Amino acid sequence: MKKKRVFSGIQPSGRPHVGNYLGAMRQHVQMQDEYDCIFGIVNYHALTSVHDGDLLRDYAMGVVVDYLAIGLDPKRCLIIKQSDVPQHTELAWLLSTVTPVAWLERCPTYKEKKLQQAADVNFGLLSYPVLMAADIVIYKAELVPVGKDQLPHLELTREIVRAFNNTYGETFPEPQSLINEESAVVLGTDGVKKMSKSVGNTIEIFEEPEQLREKVMGMVTDTSRVYRSDPGHPDICNVFSFHKFFTPDRIEKIREGCASANLGCVECKEILAASMEAYFAPMRKKRAELVGDMDYVRDVLERSARKARERAGETMREVRRKMGID
């Protein structure tokens, strides 16, 4: 049976963090055998906030190495840099001609970004969803793994697809969401906002052990627990939510210790720091090996890009013919 095609992109605007890993990257590794997967390092998108060429180049290659280190297998999926497949931006322009500006202005992420980077509200922030739509439909992907907060973007992609299909005839499938309900939203170290590079509440997945421990020990726990002797409320504690992923074999014991005040918040965070360090240690070792063999990493990108350009080229030949620009 033919596998359904999946596209997912990660923006290289910083080092991948635990929120990226739990919310998306871990899921990507699990999907390789079930789906026909294309994972994109969407460096054109990152240009809306990163304006340093050397830094962006470093971030993009770093994400590729990170993906390989956590378990993506180039024999079972494609790992591409968006900029290596020029059809992405060509299709984005063509899709923009059927996309009303009002659709883009109402996008929640655009409104959020205008506040986050008020001094740099560039056109790329507004047109971002059109390029995102192109990223997905250039491969005629049927499924997109997203967090719940990204659903408005994916719905906008479907609207753009419908507008194009209604104008030029049935061309693209309307991509559906794949949501990992268990980890759709991962809160940051502040315990309030979603873990985000722009907020500054992140723990990078390849932090050095000392830095990882420092960040974990600084995490906000159950704010209603004033004294060590106060019983805790694990179900509202962000640190406990991390234990569900990183300390599953001890989760009930930790829950009981917290609720009975036999386990303090400091001890709880010390256990979490040790668990996270042990969890990521093999991946950190693999990453170090990859950094020592960047020729292999570049070869992975080039082989994936060739296959991606072939698929994208097929789509663009159809699109150009239907739009009359062949």
MARLUMLUM-760027 format. One record per residue (C-alpha): chain; x, y, z; residue in three letters. Coordinates in Angstrom, 3 decimals, m for minus. Each point is the difference from the previous one (the first is absolute). Example, Ala and Ser with C-alpha at 12.3 -4.5 7.8 and 13.67 -1.06 7.14 Angstrom:
2
{ch->A	x->12.300	y->m4.500	z->7.800	aa->ALA}
{ch->A	x->1.370	y->3.440	z->m0.660	aa->SER}
This chain:
326
{ch->A	x->0.000	y->0.000	z->0.000	aa->MET}
{ch->A	x->1.281	y->3.460	z->m0.923	aa->LYS}
{ch->A	x->1.133	y->1.999	z->3.005	aa->LYS}
{ch->A	x->m1.559	y->3.389	z->0.638	aa->LYS}
{ch->A	x->2.404	y->2.877	z->m0.533	aa->ARG}
{ch->A	x->0.951	y->2.255	z->2.911	aa->VAL}
{ch->A	x->1.773	y->3.343	z->m0.016	aa->PHE}
{ch->A	x->1.217	y->1.749	z->3.106	aa->SER}
{ch->A	x->2.298	y->2.987	z->0.333	aa->GLY}
{ch->A	x->2.118	y->1.299	z->2.857	aa->ILE}
{ch->A	x->1.242	y->3.579	z->m0.030	aa->GLN}
{ch->A	x->3.736	y->0.369	z->0.711	aa->PRO}
{ch->A	x->m0.289	y->3.221	z->1.974	aa->SER}
{ch->A	x->1.930	y->m1.451	z->2.947	aa->GLY}
{ch->A	x->1.046	y->m3.286	z->1.548	aa->ARG}
{ch->A	x->m2.781	y->m2.639	z->0.215	aa->PRO}
{ch->A	x->m1.388	y->m0.243	z->3.508	aa->HIS}
{ch->A	x->m1.901	y->m2.541	z->2.055	aa->VAL}
{ch->A	x->m3.311	y->1.502	z->m1.117	aa->GLY}
{ch->A	x->0.976	y->m0.628	z->m3.644	aa->ASN}
{ch->A	x->1.064	y->m3.530	z->0.893	aa->TYR}
{ch->A	x->m3.065	y->m1.026	z->2.007	aa->LEU}
{ch->A	x->m2.466	y->1.903	z->m2.151	aa->GLY}
{ch->A	x->1.290	y->m1.030	z->m3.417	aa->ALA}
{ch->A	x->3.472	y->m1.461	z->m0.522	aa->MET}
{ch->A	x->m0.541	y->m3.152	z->2.057	aa->ARG}
{ch->A	x->m3.212	y->m0.610	z->m1.914	aa->GLN}
{ch->A	x->1.874	y->0.396	z->m3.279	aa->HIS}
{ch->A	x->2.368	y->m2.830	z->0.902	aa->VAL}
{ch->A	x->m2.955	y->m2.246	z->0.791	aa->GLN}
{ch->A	x->m1.695	y->0.787	z->m3.328	aa->MET}
{ch->A	x->2.775	y->m1.071	z->m2.371	aa->GLN}
{ch->A	x->m1.252	y->m3.528	z->m0.637	aa->ASP}
{ch->A	x->m3.726	y->0.741	z->m0.117	aa->GLU}
{ch->A	x->0.082	y->2.994	z->m2.368	aa->TYR}
{ch->A	x->1.874	y->1.372	z->m3.018	aa->ASP}
{ch->A	x->1.672	y->2.825	z->1.908	aa->CYS}
{ch->A	x->1.685	y->3.215	z->m1.082	aa->ILE}
{ch->A	x->1.520	y->2.105	z->2.772	aa->PHE}
{ch->A	x->0.986	y->3.524	z->m0.930	aa->GLY}
{ch->A	x->2.427	y->2.374	z->1.674	aa->ILE}
{ch->A	x->m1.976	y->3.087	z->m1.013	aa->VAL}
{ch->A	x->2.802	y->2.567	z->m0.098	aa->ASN}
{ch->A	x->m1.933	y->2.433	z->m2.240	aa->TYR}
{ch->A	x->m2.541	y->0.315	z->2.809	aa->HIS}
{ch->A	x->2.779	y->0.679	z->2.496	aa->ALA}
{ch->A	x->1.015	y->3.073	z->m2.019	aa->LEU}
{ch->A	x->m3.006	y->1.815	z->1.457	aa->THR}
{ch->A	x->1.876	y->0.251	z->3.311	aa->SER}
{ch->A	x->3.633	y->m1.038	z->m0.566	aa->VAL}
{ch->A	x->1.958	y->2.576	z->m2.025	aa->HIS}
{ch->A	x->3.511	y->m1.362	z->0.467	aa->ASP}
{ch->A	x->1.112	y->m2.241	z->m2.866	aa->GLY}
{ch->A	x->2.721	y->m1.865	z->1.877	aa->ASP}
{ch->A	x->m2.298	y->m0.605	z->2.953	aa->LEU}
{ch->A	x->m2.872	y->m1.260	z->m2.147	aa->LEU}
{ch->A	x->2.337	y->m2.330	z->m1.911	aa->ARG}
{ch->A	x->1.278	y->m1.383	z->3.305	aa->ASP}
{ch->A	x->m3.507	y->m0.424	z->1.411	aa->TYR}
{ch->A	x->m1.240	y->m1.807	z->m3.128	aa->ALA}
{ch->A	x->2.847	y->m2.498	z->m0.117	aa->MET}
{ch->A	x->m0.317	y->m0.458	z->3.746	aa->GLY}
{ch->A	x->m3.624	y->m1.041	z->m0.337	aa->VAL}
{ch->A	x->0.928	y->m2.553	z->m2.667	aa->VAL}
{ch->A	x->2.599	y->m1.484	z->2.329	aa->VAL}
{ch->A	x->m2.504	y->0.025	z->2.864	aa->ASP}
{ch->A	x->m2.596	y->m1.833	z->m2.085	aa->TYR}
{ch->A	x->2.495	y->m2.697	z->m0.945	aa->LEU}
{ch->A	x->1.160	y->m0.265	z->3.616	aa->ALA}
{ch->A	x->m3.505	y->m0.609	z->1.363	aa->ILE}
{ch->A	x->m0.674	y->m2.784	z->m2.480	aa->GLY}
{ch->A	x->m1.176	y->1.233	z->m3.391	aa->LEU}
{ch->A	x->1.251	y->m2.456	z->m2.619	aa->ASP}
{ch->A	x->0.701	y->1.431	z->m3.496	aa->PRO}
{ch->A	x->m0.724	y->m3.458	z->m1.413	aa->LYS}
{ch->A	x->m3.565	y->0.236	z->1.302	aa->ARG}
{ch->A	x->m0.802	y->3.695	z->m0.486	aa->CYS}
{ch->A	x->1.155	y->3.166	z->m1.741	aa->LEU}
{ch->A	x->1.764	y->2.703	z->2.013	aa->ILE}
{ch->A	x->0.236	y->3.221	z->m1.994	aa->ILE}
{ch->A	x->0.932	y->3.631	z->0.337	aa->LYS}
{ch->A	x->m2.817	y->2.092	z->m1.423	aa->GLN}
{ch->A	x->2.478	y->2.158	z->m1.919	aa->SER}
{ch->A	x->1.319	y->m3.058	z->m1.875	aa->ASP}
{ch->A	x->m3.380	y->m0.461	z->m1.719	aa->VAL}
{ch->A	x->m0.761	y->3.259	z->m1.894	aa->PRO}
{ch->A	x->m3.470	y->m1.184	z->m0.982	aa->GLN}
{ch->A	x->m1.172	y->0.876	z->3.545	aa->HIS}
{ch->A	x->0.336	y->3.725	z->m0.599	aa->THR}
{ch->A	x->m1.243	y->m0.161	z->m3.594	aa->GLU}
{ch->A	x->m3.194	y->m1.695	z->1.119	aa->LEU}
{ch->A	x->m0.369	y->2.439	z->2.905	aa->ALA}
{ch->A	x->m0.163	y->2.904	z->m2.468	aa->TRP}
{ch->A	x->m2.570	y->m1.810	z->m2.130	aa->LEU}
{ch->A	x->m2.136	y->m0.849	z->3.029	aa->LEU}
{ch->A	x->0.190	y->3.613	z->1.170	aa->SER}
{ch->A	x->m1.957	y->1.029	z->m3.097	aa->THR}
{ch->A	x->m3.072	y->m1.878	z->1.267	aa->VAL}
{ch->A	x->0.415	y->0.940	z->3.685	aa->THR}
{ch->A	x->m1.903	y->3.070	z->1.283	aa->PRO}
{ch->A	x->2.079	y->2.301	z->2.213	aa->VAL}
{ch->A	x->m2.803	y->m0.041	z->2.579	aa->ALA}
{ch->A	x->0.613	y->m3.727	z->0.583	aa->TRP}
{ch->A	x->3.609	y->0.718	z->0.904	aa->LEU}
{ch->A	x->m0.746	y->2.998	z->2.199	aa->GLU}
{ch->A	x->m2.364	y->m2.022	z->2.175	aa->ARG}
{ch->A	x->2.576	y->m2.760	z->0.613	aa->CYS}
{ch->A	x->0.611	y->m0.304	z->3.797	aa->PRO}
{ch->A	x->3.727	y->m0.566	z->m0.441	aa->THR}
{ch->A	x->0.381	y->3.199	z->m2.027	aa->TYR}
{ch->A	x->m1.707	y->1.989	z->2.756	aa->LYS}
{ch->A	x->2.236	y->m1.658	z->2.594	aa->GLU}
{ch->A	x->3.204	y->0.617	z->m1.961	aa->LYS}
{ch->A	x->m0.895	y->3.683	z->m0.494	aa->LYS}
{ch->A	x->0.107	y->0.334	z->3.779	aa->LEU}
{ch->A	x->3.090	y->m2.150	z->0.511	aa->GLN}
{ch->A	x->2.132	y->1.813	z->m2.566	aa->GLN}
{ch->A	x->m1.704	y->3.361	z->m0.310	aa->ALA}
{ch->A	x->3.138	y->1.584	z->m1.449	aa->ALA}
{ch->A	x->0.221	y->m2.578	z->m2.792	aa->ASP}
{ch->A	x->m3.503	y->m0.578	z->m1.413	aa->VAL}
{ch->A	x->1.168	y->m1.058	z->m3.449	aa->ASN}
{ch->A	x->m2.085	y->m1.214	z->m2.939	aa->PHE}
{ch->A	x->1.305	y->m3.517	z->0.580	aa->GLY}
{ch->A	x->m1.941	y->m0.155	z->3.270	aa->LEU}
{ch->A	x->m3.214	y->0.777	z->m1.861	aa->LEU}
{ch->A	x->0.641	y->m2.361	z->m2.913	aa->SER}
{ch->A	x->1.394	y->m2.779	z->2.199	aa->TYR}
{ch->A	x->m3.179	y->m2.156	z->m0.250	aa->PRO}
{ch->A	x->0.131	y->0.047	z->m3.814	aa->VAL}
{ch->A	x->3.542	y->m1.352	z->m0.014	aa->LEU}
{ch->A	x->m1.038	y->m2.540	z->2.633	aa->MET}
{ch->A	x->m2.831	y->m1.129	z->m2.272	aa->ALA}
{ch->A	x->2.461	y->m0.314	z->m2.890	aa->ALA}
{ch->A	x->2.371	y->m2.062	z->2.166	aa->ASP}
{ch->A	x->m2.765	y->m2.519	z->0.569	aa->ILE}
{ch->A	x->m1.817	y->m0.188	z->m3.309	aa->VAL}
{ch->A	x->3.075	y->0.085	z->m2.259	aa->ILE}
{ch->A	x->0.289	y->m3.689	z->1.002	aa->TYR}
{ch->A	x->m3.774	y->m0.514	z->0.081	aa->LYS}
{ch->A	x->0.341	y->m1.026	z->3.633	aa->ALA}
{ch->A	x->m3.161	y->m1.398	z->1.534	aa->GLU}
{ch->A	x->0.947	y->0.327	z->3.660	aa->LEU}
{ch->A	x->1.805	y->2.596	z->2.117	aa->VAL}
{ch->A	x->1.025	y->m0.666	z->3.621	aa->PRO}
{ch->A	x->m0.876	y->3.167	z->1.937	aa->VAL}
{ch->A	x->m0.669	y->1.238	z->3.483	aa->GLY}
{ch->A	x->m3.461	y->1.299	z->0.816	aa->LYS}
{ch->A	x->1.316	y->3.564	z->m0.084	aa->ASP}
{ch->A	x->0.962	y->m0.491	z->m3.654	aa->GLN}
{ch->A	x->m3.420	y->m1.155	z->m1.163	aa->LEU}
{ch->A	x->m1.043	y->3.495	z->m1.222	aa->PRO}
{ch->A	x->3.037	y->0.003	z->m2.321	aa->HIS}
{ch->A	x->m0.895	y->m3.399	z->m1.385	aa->LEU}
{ch->A	x->m3.601	y->1.054	z->m0.496	aa->GLU}
{ch->A	x->1.272	y->2.993	z->m1.958	aa->LEU}
{ch->A	x->2.021	y->m2.409	z->m2.157	aa->THR}
{ch->A	x->m3.208	y->m1.894	z->m0.738	aa->ARG}
{ch->A	x->m1.770	y->3.251	z->m0.902	aa->GLU}
{ch->A	x->2.810	y->0.890	z->m2.401	aa->ILE}
{ch->A	x->m0.211	y->m3.490	z->m1.526	aa->VAL}
{ch->A	x->m3.745	y->0.379	z->m0.481	aa->ARG}
{ch->A	x->0.468	y->3.417	z->m1.607	aa->ALA}
{ch->A	x->2.567	y->m1.383	z->m2.432	aa->PHE}
{ch->A	x->m2.007	y->m3.129	z->m0.817	aa->ASN}
{ch->A	x->m3.168	y->2.049	z->m0.556	aa->ASN}
{ch->A	x->1.849	y->2.347	z->m2.348	aa->THR}
{ch->A	x->2.180	y->m2.402	z->m1.973	aa->TYR}
{ch->A	x->m1.549	y->m3.428	z->0.548	aa->GLY}
{ch->A	x->0.699	y->m2.818	z->2.429	aa->GLU}
{ch->A	x->3.762	y->0.031	z->0.612	aa->THR}
{ch->A	x->0.912	y->m0.283	z->3.674	aa->PHE}
{ch->A	x->m1.407	y->m2.167	z->2.810	aa->PRO}
{ch->A	x->m1.166	y->1.848	z->3.111	aa->GLU}
{ch->A	x->2.575	y->m1.027	z->2.633	aa->PRO}
{ch->A	x->m1.319	y->m1.328	z->3.287	aa->GLN}
{ch->A	x->1.549	y->0.383	z->3.446	aa->SER}
{ch->A	x->1.825	y->m2.640	z->1.992	aa->LEU}
{ch->A	x->m0.143	y->1.085	z->3.637	aa->ILE}
{ch->A	x->1.962	y->m1.635	z->2.780	aa->ASN}
{ch->A	x->m2.604	y->0.573	z->2.711	aa->GLU}
{ch->A	x->2.353	y->m0.995	z->2.808	aa->GLU}
{ch->A	x->2.547	y->2.705	z->m0.719	aa->SER}
{ch->A	x->m1.729	y->2.495	z->m2.285	aa->ALA}
{ch->A	x->1.048	y->2.943	z->2.216	aa->VAL}
{ch->A	x->3.131	y->m0.090	z->2.183	aa->VAL}
{ch->A	x->0.308	y->2.808	z->2.539	aa->LEU}
{ch->A	x->3.356	y->1.636	z->0.571	aa->GLY}
{ch->A	x->2.093	y->0.324	z->3.134	aa->THR}
{ch->A	x->m2.299	y->2.802	z->1.204	aa->ASP}
{ch->A	x->m2.912	y->m2.454	z->0.132	aa->GLY}
{ch->A	x->m2.267	y->2.589	z->m1.628	aa->VAL}
{ch->A	x->0.775	y->0.472	z->m3.682	aa->LYS}
{ch->A	x->0.695	y->m2.520	z->m2.725	aa->LYS}
{ch->A	x->3.698	y->m0.827	z->m0.190	aa->MET}
{ch->A	x->1.335	y->2.399	z->m2.606	aa->SER}
{ch->A	x->3.327	y->1.450	z->m1.102	aa->LYS}
{ch->A	x->m1.587	y->3.435	z->m0.293	aa->SER}
{ch->A	x->m1.274	y->m0.140	z->3.604	aa->VAL}
{ch->A	x->3.306	y->m1.288	z->1.363	aa->GLY}
{ch->A	x->m1.456	y->m2.797	z->2.145	aa->ASN}
{ch->A	x->1.668	y->m2.919	z->m1.772	aa->THR}
{ch->A	x->2.217	y->m2.966	z->0.795	aa->ILE}
{ch->A	x->2.011	y->m1.022	z->m3.052	aa->GLU}
{ch->A	x->m0.013	y->m3.717	z->m0.729	aa->ILE}
{ch->A	x->3.788	y->m0.107	z->m0.181	aa->PHE}
{ch->A	x->0.812	y->2.257	z->2.935	aa->GLU}
{ch->A	x->3.199	y->m0.922	z->1.796	aa->GLU}
{ch->A	x->m0.890	y->m1.915	z->3.204	aa->PRO}
{ch->A	x->0.878	y->2.927	z->2.278	aa->GLU}
{ch->A	x->m2.161	y->2.455	z->m1.971	aa->GLN}
{ch->A	x->m2.842	y->m2.496	z->m0.221	aa->LEU}
{ch->A	x->0.022	y->m0.519	z->3.761	aa->ARG}
{ch->A	x->0.158	y->3.750	z->0.633	aa->GLU}
{ch->A	x->m3.054	y->0.630	z->m2.181	aa->LYS}
{ch->A	x->m1.977	y->m2.887	z->1.489	aa->VAL}
{ch->A	x->0.786	y->1.153	z->3.545	aa->MET}
{ch->A	x->m1.301	y->3.452	z->m0.959	aa->GLY}
{ch->A	x->m3.346	y->m1.315	z->m1.276	aa->MET}
{ch->A	x->m3.203	y->1.270	z->1.601	aa->VAL}
{ch->A	x->m1.832	y->m2.745	z->1.885	aa->THR}
{ch->A	x->m3.307	y->m0.029	z->1.898	aa->ASP}
{ch->A	x->m0.341	y->3.641	z->1.074	aa->THR}
{ch->A	x->m2.656	y->m0.895	z->2.590	aa->SER}
{ch->A	x->2.581	y->m2.013	z->1.940	aa->ARG}
{ch->A	x->1.647	y->2.562	z->2.271	aa->VAL}
{ch->A	x->1.859	y->m2.203	z->2.473	aa->TYR}
{ch->A	x->1.859	y->m3.294	z->m0.394	aa->ARG}
{ch->A	x->m2.528	y->m1.618	z->2.342	aa->SER}
{ch->A	x->m2.990	y->1.093	z->m2.147	aa->ASP}
{ch->A	x->m1.591	y->m2.743	z->m2.106	aa->PRO}
{ch->A	x->0.526	y->0.577	z->m3.704	aa->GLY}
{ch->A	x->m2.412	y->m0.105	z->m2.924	aa->HIS}
{ch->A	x->1.800	y->m1.974	z->m2.710	aa->PRO}
{ch->A	x->m2.736	y->0.347	z->m2.610	aa->ASP}
{ch->A	x->0.496	y->3.780	z->m0.159	aa->ILE}
{ch->A	x->3.799	y->m0.101	z->0.304	aa->CYS}
{ch->A	x->1.944	y->0.519	z->m3.206	aa->ASN}
{ch->A	x->3.014	y->m1.927	z->1.320	aa->VAL}
{ch->A	x->m2.217	y->m3.024	z->0.605	aa->PHE}
{ch->A	x->m1.233	y->0.200	z->m3.600	aa->SER}
{ch->A	x->3.625	y->m0.384	z->m1.131	aa->PHE}
{ch->A	x->0.391	y->m3.045	z->2.235	aa->HIS}
{ch->A	x->m2.746	y->m1.691	z->m2.029	aa->LYS}
{ch->A	x->2.348	y->0.019	z->m2.991	aa->PHE}
{ch->A	x->3.400	y->m0.429	z->1.605	aa->PHE}
{ch->A	x->m0.685	y->m2.052	z->3.143	aa->THR}
{ch->A	x->m2.977	y->m2.219	z->m0.955	aa->PRO}
{ch->A	x->1.195	y->m2.981	z->2.034	aa->ASP}
{ch->A	x->m0.137	y->2.031	z->3.236	aa->ARG}
{ch->A	x->m2.947	y->2.237	z->m0.761	aa->ILE}
{ch->A	x->m2.444	y->m1.405	z->2.550	aa->GLU}
{ch->A	x->2.614	y->0.049	z->2.751	aa->LYS}
{ch->A	x->0.793	y->3.626	z->m0.825	aa->ILE}
{ch->A	x->m3.699	y->0.876	z->m0.055	aa->ARG}
{ch->A	x->m0.548	y->m1.600	z->3.385	aa->GLU}
{ch->A	x->3.120	y->1.609	z->1.505	aa->GLY}
{ch->A	x->m1.021	y->3.448	z->m1.224	aa->CYS}
{ch->A	x->m3.613	y->m0.275	z->1.166	aa->ALA}
{ch->A	x->1.049	y->m1.270	z->3.448	aa->SER}
{ch->A	x->2.841	y->2.547	z->0.415	aa->ALA}
{ch->A	x->2.510	y->m2.834	z->0.339	aa->ASN}
{ch->A	x->1.682	y->1.337	z->m3.156	aa->LEU}
{ch->A	x->0.967	y->3.663	z->m0.173	aa->GLY}
{ch->A	x->0.115	y->2.147	z->m3.132	aa->CYS}
{ch->A	x->3.802	y->0.186	z->0.062	aa->VAL}
{ch->A	x->0.293	y->m3.785	z->0.187	aa->GLU}
{ch->A	x->m2.621	y->m0.346	z->m2.721	aa->CYS}
{ch->A	x->2.022	y->2.245	z->m2.310	aa->LYS}
{ch->A	x->3.231	y->m1.812	z->0.813	aa->GLU}
{ch->A	x->m1.594	y->m3.277	z->m1.080	aa->ILE}
{ch->A	x->m1.270	y->1.646	z->m3.192	aa->LEU}
{ch->A	x->3.418	y->1.474	z->m0.843	aa->ALA}
{ch->A	x->1.642	y->m3.419	z->0.392	aa->ALA}
{ch->A	x->m2.714	y->m1.674	z->m2.080	aa->SER}
{ch->A	x->0.268	y->2.528	z->m2.817	aa->MET}
{ch->A	x->3.789	y->m0.238	z->m0.057	aa->GLU}
{ch->A	x->m0.176	y->m3.817	z->m0.221	aa->ALA}
{ch->A	x->m2.684	y->0.189	z->m2.705	aa->TYR}
{ch->A	x->1.930	y->2.327	z->m2.306	aa->PHE}
{ch->A	x->3.503	y->m1.411	z->0.712	aa->ALA}
{ch->A	x->0.017	y->m2.556	z->m2.882	aa->PRO}
{ch->A	x->m1.311	y->2.649	z->m2.403	aa->MET}
{ch->A	x->2.651	y->2.445	z->1.182	aa->ARG}
{ch->A	x->2.676	y->m2.615	z->m0.725	aa->LYS}
{ch->A	x->m1.441	y->m0.620	z->m3.468	aa->LYS}
{ch->A	x->m0.093	y->3.727	z->m0.681	aa->ARG}
{ch->A	x->3.666	y->0.366	z->0.874	aa->ALA}
{ch->A	x->0.826	y->m2.762	z->m2.501	aa->GLU}
{ch->A	x->m2.018	y->1.737	z->m2.716	aa->LEU}
{ch->A	x->1.674	y->3.345	z->0.615	aa->VAL}
{ch->A	x->3.273	y->m1.807	z->m0.640	aa->GLY}
{ch->A	x->m1.270	y->m1.197	z->m3.396	aa->ASP}
{ch->A	x->m1.715	y->2.972	z->m1.610	aa->MET}
{ch->A	x->0.719	y->m1.364	z->m3.485	aa->ASP}
{ch->A	x->m2.513	y->m2.744	z->0.787	aa->TYR}
{ch->A	x->m2.561	y->2.561	z->1.194	aa->VAL}
{ch->A	x->0.391	y->2.067	z->m3.173	aa->ARG}
{ch->A	x->m0.331	y->m3.169	z->m2.098	aa->ASP}
{ch->A	x->m3.280	y->m0.842	z->1.764	aa->VAL}
{ch->A	x->m1.324	y->3.468	z->m0.859	aa->LEU}
{ch->A	x->1.070	y->m0.186	z->m3.640	aa->GLU}
{ch->A	x->m1.515	y->m3.448	z->m0.586	aa->ARG}
{ch->A	x->m3.253	y->1.051	z->1.659	aa->SER}
{ch->A	x->m0.084	y->3.267	z->m1.954	aa->ALA}
{ch->A	x->0.357	y->m1.799	z->m3.343	aa->ARG}
{ch->A	x->m2.993	y->m2.220	z->0.764	aa->LYS}
{ch->A	x->m2.011	y->2.942	z->1.357	aa->ALA}
{ch->A	x->0.699	y->2.112	z->m3.102	aa->ARG}
{ch->A	x->m1.226	y->m2.853	z->m2.207	aa->GLU}
{ch->A	x->m3.284	y->m0.209	z->1.899	aa->ARG}
{ch->A	x->m0.399	y->3.778	z->0.142	aa->ALA}
{ch->A	x->0.797	y->0.263	z->m3.711	aa->GLY}
{ch->A	x->m2.863	y->m2.321	z->m0.866	aa->GLU}
{ch->A	x->m2.401	y->2.181	z->1.967	aa->THR}
{ch->A	x->1.272	y->3.217	z->m1.549	aa->MET}
{ch->A	x->m0.363	y->m1.310	z->m3.558	aa->ARG}
{ch->A	x->m3.669	y->m0.674	z->0.741	aa->GLU}
{ch->A	x->m0.497	y->3.359	z->1.717	aa->VAL}
{ch->A	x->1.678	y->2.003	z->m2.777	aa->ARG}
{ch->A	x->m2.106	y->m1.711	z->m2.650	aa->ARG}
{ch->A	x->m3.241	y->0.694	z->1.855	aa->LYS}
{ch->A	x->0.932	y->3.630	z->0.670	aa->MET}
{ch->A	x->1.130	y->0.597	z->m3.571	aa->GLY}
{ch->A	x->3.659	y->0.777	z->0.728	aa->ILE}
{ch->A	x->1.554	y->m3.160	z->m1.466	aa->ASP}
